[in-house]
Amino acid sequence: MPITSVDTDHDNLTLTIVADFAASKERLWAAYADPRLVEQFWGPETYPARFSRHDMHPGGQSRYEMVGPAGEKSRGYWEFLSVDRPNSFEVLDGFAGDDGEPDSDMPRMRIVFAFEETAEGSRLTATTHFNSLAELEQLVGMGMIEGTKSAMSQIDAVLADLTTLAADLPAHAQQLSDTAVRISRVIRGSVSDVWRAHHDADLLRRWQPGPDGWEVTECIPPAEAGTVYRFRWETTAGEACTISGEVRQSEPENRIVQSERMDGIPSETIDEMTLTPVAGGTLVSHVVTYASTQERDVALASRMTDGMEAGYARLEEILA
């Protein structure tokens, strides 16, 4: 059990939990920065979490869902107030409704996560600040301390398994829901370079040329919110493929959300890309939401992930 102390301060309206780990501070930080990892321990053992959004930068947000043994669901969110990698981050943590959006009728807390090196590895100090004594007692009464202990008891296993998500692994697809998939890949390169590679037409032509025998004939990259983008590939035999859409949101070097349509397919998908600095480079996470489960399954069966991996492998060569 990594937790070494729990202190409830009724005068200052805080709950402070200290946990020690036999792993470096950088590795512990990565467990919280990577949505593939944090969801393995954020929920108690009987309520595993799934993060559909995790933007670890000031102003960024996270959305998660925990599912109990009988299928019951509890949803929550984070709003990142500050991020000082790999030393600390601060969030507003609260409950979300069935739509995943913050529930203003439920309490929310401010939590400061502080990371430090120790002689044996690293230490995490998580300090939760409550708005009132009644709120503190309400949440503690709801099992907050027991739930946190159960969740943190899983971190050691995650830290020991970090090598399975190393920077040299190919793109990986993970089903998040009946209609959503997360595709993740660590790219050896800075966040600035990876962001530029997704927005610079000359770079896009170099690392997204399409399969053998295809050529990029049109490349209008995404820009700020409200703009449209368009990519077209053609073969000498007259075959063609066009993908286009609109930028819904753009937070440079952090996150971009865009719609996507492919010629011949009437429905629209939504692609949310988040860039996170991690050891070894930049974690690229695409959360792609389809119109139906069937369309999601068709996309996965089309070896879409393999195509993305081929492109990102070329991008790494270019950035090197």
N, C-alpha and C positions, 0 to 999 in steps of 0.2 A: 504494500500500500504506500503510494508516494506521499500522501498528505502527512505533514509533520505537526501542524498546529491549526486550530480553528478558534478564532476570537470574535465573539459577538459583543460589540460596544454599543450599548443602548444610549449612552450619552451623546456619542458622536454619530449615531445612526449608521454604523458600518458593520460589515461582516468581512473579516480578513482570513483568507485561507492561504497557507504556505505549503508548498509541495516541493520535494527534492527528487532529482532524477540523476541516474548514472549515464548521462549523455551531455554533449556540449550544448551551450546556449544556442548556437546556430541551429542545431538539430531540433531543439525544443521549439524554437521560434518557427521553423519550417512546418512543424506539426499543426500550428495555428494558422499559418499563412496559406497552406494548400487545402482547398476544399475537399480533395480526395482523402486527406488525412484527418482534418478536424471533425469531419462527420463520423469518423470511426470511434470517437470518444466524447463528443459534446453531449450526447444524450446518455442517460443512465443505461446500464447493461440491458435492461428489459425494454428500453425505449430508444432504439437506435435512431440516429438523426440522418437526414438527407438534406444537403445544402443545394438549393437551386440557384443561389446567387451568393457571391463572396468577393466583394470589392474592397480589398484591404488597402485603402488610402483615405486620407482625410476627406470627409464628405461622402465616402463610399458607403454601401449598404450590404447587408447579408440577409438572406431569407432561408429559413430552414423548417423542416417538419420532422417531428418525432412520432413514431408509430409504436403503440403498445402491443402486448402479446395477444390481445383480443381484437386488434385492428383499430383501436381508438387512436385518434390523432391529436397532437398538440403542436401548434405552430408558433414560431417566434421570429424575431428580427434583431439585427444589430444596426446601429448607425455609428460609423467610425468618426470619432471626434478628433483623434490625433493618432499618428503612427510614427514611431521612431525606431526603425528597423536596426538591429534586432534587440532593442532594449525594452521597449514598452509600446503598448497601444491602449487606447481608451475608447469605450463604446457606450452608447445607450442601448440597453438590453430590455426588450419588452415582449409582450404577447401579441400574436397576430390572429386575425380572423380567418374564416374559411377561405377567403380570397388571397390569403398570404400577406395582406397589407396590415400595418400597425393598428391595433385595437386601442382606441383612445380611452375606453372605459376600464381598461385593466392597468395596473401599476407598471411602471418601467423604472429601471435602476441604472445608475451610472457605474460601470465597472472599469477599474484600472488594472491591467495585466502588466507586471514588471518582471523582467527576466535578468538574471545575473549568473555569472560563473561562480562555481564553488570548487573546493579542493577535490570533491568527489564527482563533479559534473556540472549541474546547473540547478538553479532554484527559480520557481515561479511563485510570485506573491500576487494573489488576486484579491483586490479590495473592492467590495460592493458598497456603494453609497445609496442609502434609501432617502426618500423624501419626508418620511414621518415615522414615528415609533409604531403607529398602527400598521403602516405598510411593512415595516421590518418584521413585526410579529406575524402578520398575515402570511408573508412569503416563507418565513421559517416554519410556520405552522403547516404550510402546504408541502413541506418536505424538501425545501431547498438545500439544506445541509446534507441530508442523506442522498439526495440526487446528485449533488456535486461530488461527494465521496465516491459514489458508484461510477460516475463518469470518469473521474480522474484515475480510478483504479485501472482503466484501460490504456492509459497513455504509455506505460512502459512497453507494452506489446507493439504499439504503433512506432515508438522510437526504435525498437529493435528491428523493425521491418522497413525502415526508411529506404534501404538500398533497393527495394523492389520498385521504387518510384524514382530511380536515379535518372540523371540527365541523358544517359545513352539509350533509354528505352524508346520504342516507337510510339506513335500516337495511339491512344487507347480510348475506346468508346464505352460509356457506362450509362445504362438506362436509369433516368431519374424518375420518370412517371410513365403513364400510358402514352404520352405524346412527346415527352422531352428526353433528350440525350445530351450528355456532357462528353465532349471530346477534348482530351488534354494531351499536351506535349511540352516538355522542357526544351527550349531552343538555346543553344550556346550563343549568347549575344545579349547585349544590353536591352533594357526596355525601350529606350529611345530608338535603337536600330530596328527592333522588331516592329514597333509601331510604324516607323517610316516605311518599312518593307511592305506593310499592308496599305499604304496610302500613296506611294510613289509609283507612277505608271511605268517608268523604265525598270525599276526593281521588280514590279509585279510581272512584267513580261518575261523576266529572266527566271523567276522561280515558280511561275505558274504557267508554263508553256502548254500544258495538257499532255495527253498520251502521245506516244510516238506516232508520227504522221500527221499530227495536228499543229496548227499555227495560230497564234494570237493575232487576230485581225482588227480588234477594237478593244481599247482598254481605257475606260473612264473610271478612275478610282473613287472610292468614297471620300467625302470631305466633311464639312460641318453638318449639324442636324438640319434636315430639310432638303439636302441635296440628293441627287440620284446618282447611281453608279451603273456601269454596264460593262460586261466582259463578253467577247465573242471569239469562238475558236472555229476554224474551218480546215478542211482537208482539200487536197488537190482533186479528190473525187467528187467534190461538191457537198460533202456532209458539213453540217454546221450545228453549233450549240451556243445558245446565248443565255446568260444569267444576268438579271438586273434587279434593282430594288431601290429602296429609299432609306436614307439614314434617319433613324428615329431619335437616337440620342448619341452624343459624342462627348467624351471626357478625355481629351488628348493624353496619350501615353498611359491611360488607365482602362478605359472601357468604351465600347461602341456597340450600339444596338441597331440592327438593320433588317429590313424585310428582304425576302429573296424569292424571285420567281424564275422558273426555267421554262424556255419555250416548249409548248406542247403540254405543259402541266398547269391546270387551271388554279390549283390551290397555292397558297403563300405560306412560307415558313418564316420564322423569326430567329435570327442568329444574334446571340449576345456574346461578344468576345471580351474577355478580361485578361489583362497582362499583370503579372505579379513577379517582382524580383525574388529569386530563390537562389540557393547555392548551386552554382553551375550554369546559371543563365537566367532565362525568363520563362516562367510558366504561362503558356497560352491555354486558356480554357474557353471553349465554345459551348454554350448551352443553346441547343437548337430545338425549337418547339415546332412540331408539325400539326397539321389540321386534324389528324386522326392517328390512331394506333397503326392502322394498316399502312399509311404513308410513312410512318416512322420505320416500320419493319421493312418496307420496300427499299428505303434509303440505306438502311444498314446492310441489307442483302446485296446492294449494288457495289459493295466494297468501297463505299465512300471514304471510310477511314484510311484504307490503303492509299487512295489517291491523295488525301491530305498529308499522309506520312511522306509520300514521294516528294511533294512540294516542299514540305518543311525540311527534308533532308537536303534538297537543293539549296534552300535558303541558308542553312548552316554553312554549306560550302562557300556561298557567296559572302556571308558575314565573316568567315574565317580569313 
